[in-house]
Amino acid sequence: MLKVDLHCHSNVSDGVLAPAAVAAYARQGGVDVWALTDHDEVGGVAAARAAAQEQGMRFVPGVEISITWAGETVHIVGLQFDENNPALLQGLAETRSGRDARGREIGAQLAKAGIPNAYEGALKYVDNPALMSRTHFARYLVECGACANVPEVFRKYLSDGKPGYVPHRWATLEQAVGWIRGAGGIAVIAHPGRYKFTALQQGVLFDEFKQLGGRAIEVVTGSHTPEQYPIYAQLANAYGFLASRGTDFHAPGEARVDFGLLAPLPGNVTPIWHDWF
């Protein structure tokens, strides 16, 4: 059985390892088919492809696009697309714009909460302010001793309603799916069990996503609990979605599940890669 990981990040967005190092780490974990899905950025895809080939892995170009839906941030993964597609590149550039301004506001809010210089601290973890995310702030807050680990930072400071949370207006669902499909790719709802939607809201999201041409949801992911795997397998079948799988790896020791340790997809779903090879 192929070990497939179609969701992870490098230091091109909010991971800590360069694309080639992520490839080596994935291969070390036994991964056979691998996608790099950096946030709103495909700048690491070429290096990732070359590294995957050197490691003997099949490579899938990927991206994770931030959207705003029903007032919440949702992530749409794109797979198997042309990363040089002009409309996709323009859309991702527009999506990235505003990240630095948002980061400065997060820093100001954290200063009011008693944590000074958080913006400057977060900058140490990102090469390009246009790619700054909450994860970069989380790593700094762990470094400065405000919290013991990254999940604690999100619980106390960076989630909705907490002192350092600053909402951002991302792309729309229609835009993200359109960019991915226009570049010849497949759109996937990332870790659907992570969003704080009611069952009705989730159903509306799935319906709209399908109507726009979305084709898959993540079923087994490091952002789901094992108890959620069969739930989303059932939902994938109910809506006619393909099932995807990925660790959502960002850094060694940060992920709930490391490469090679993620459970396989349940046997009753159709893997997104069923007709790729």
Secondary structure, DSSP 8 states (H G I E B T S, - for coil): ---EE--B--TTTT-SS-HHHHHHHHHHTT-SEEEE--BT--TTHHHHHHHHHHHT-EEEEEEEEEEEETTEEEEEEEES--TT-HHHHHHHHHHHTTHHHHHHHHHHHHHHTT-TTHHHHHHTT-S-GGG--HHHHHHHHHHTTS-SSHHHHIIIIISTTSTT------B-HHHHHHHHHHTT-EEEE--GGGS---HHHHHHHHHHHHHTT--EEEEEETTS-TTHHHHHHHHHHHHT-EEEEE--B-STTTSSS-TT-S----TTS-BTTTTT-
